[in-house]
Amino acid sequence: MQTIQLRDDYIKLGQALKAAGLAESGVDAKFAIQDGLVKVNGNVELQRGKKLVAGDVVEYEGNTLYIK
């Protein structure tokens, strides 16, 4: 499980995928999210701009990302 430390109150889902190295670019993140491949807190998330806050858990391609 990877962890992302928040610098602000939130991070957007697409930015989190890029920051964790799970998506090479914003375009890759956008398509992964639009295709329903990303889960936030166990639910499929289709909004690239979804605001993630401390405690959220993102799942993508067998990787888990914890927002801290």
Order of alpha helices (4+ residues) and beta strands (2+ residues): beta-beta-alpha-alpha-beta-beta-beta-beta-beta
